[in-house]
Amino acid sequence: MTTHGKIPGAPDAYIKSTGLVAYGWLDGIPGNAVVAAIHPGIVDSTQNPNNWHQHTATLDGSGCVTSLSSPQGGVGIEGNTLVLKMKASDATVSPLTYSGGLPAVFTLVSGCVAPLP
């Protein structure tokens, strides 16, 4: 994923103020996602829980996350580029099913985690 600005390697003031920031690769909504996420203060993974780490997720038709896992792998950041490294067998999105990328800020809505527009 390449952005227009530098991606912070650790939580900055913006990330701390939003709670959860992620970059995701989707195969559609509803569908599957592979995401690099950062959400200081919310421990949901043993792999780098307060900095960038990865998740696979399933989204329903409203964009709500209905399942979440934490495969082992790495997140690399250099300037404005983020690279996710994981075993192909752990990925729920592949080059054959990939339909788009999504930067997102998330919030808890009606019992599910849903992306803000």
N, C-alpha and C positions, 0 to 999 in steps of 0.2 A: 504494500500500500504506500503510495506516495502522496503527500499532502502539499498544500501551498506554503506552509510554515513549518518551523522546526518542531519536532515532536519531543516533549520533555522526557528525559530518561527516568525521572523520579517525580513524585507528586509535586506539582507547583500550586500556586494559589488558586488557579482556575479549577484544576482537578479536585483539590480539597474542597472547593465550594460546591461542586456539583455532586460529589459522592461516587459516581460511577461513569467512566468514560471508556469507550471501546471502539475498535475498528473491526469490522466484520466482513467476511466473505460469505455470500448467501447463494442458495440455489432456488430461492423464491420464498414468498409468503403466501400460504403456509409452506414450511419447508425446513431445511437444515441450515445451520450457520457454524462457522469456525471463527472465533473471535480472539483478539488480543485485548485484554481488559486491564484496567487499573482502577482500584477502588480502596484507597487507604481507610482502614477502620472496619472494613467488612471482610472478615476472614472466611473464605470459602474454599481455600486451596492450601495445600502445604508447600506448593512450589511458588516461592517468591510472593507471598500473599499480600504484601503492602506495596508492591511495585508491579510492573507489567508481567502478566502471565496469560496463559491461554485456556480457553474453554471450547467445547463443542456444545451446541444447543439445538433444540427443536423449537420452532415458532408456530403458533396457531394462526388462523386467518386474520386475527386482530393484531398480530405482531407481538403477542405475549409469549414469553419464554415458558415452555411447558416441561422441558427437561434440560438438564445442565450437567456436564461432566468436565473433569479436569485432566485431560491427557498429559503425559509428560512430554516435555519438549522445551524449546527456547524461543524467546522473543528478542530479536536484534533491532536496535535503533541506531541509525546514523543520519544525523541532520533531519531531513524531512521524509525519510524512508523507514518503514517498519517492515521487518521480515519475520514471518512465523515459521518455525522449524518444528516439524512433528512427523511421526511415522505415518505413511500413507494409510496404513490400516486403521489408524485412530481418527483420521479425518472423515467428517460427514459430508464434506463438499470436495469435489474433485474438478480438475479442468474440464471434464465431460459434463458436469452438472452445474458449474458455476454460472450464475446469472448477473452478479454485480457485487460491488463493494459498498460498504456503508460505514461512515463515521457516525457515531451516535452518543448521545448523553441519555442515560436511562434513569427511570424513577419507578418507585413501587406504586402500582395502580391496581386497585380492586383485586388484591391478592396475587397479582402476577407482575413480573418485571416487563414493562413495555417501553419501547423507544419513544422519546418525545419527537414531534415533527420538527 
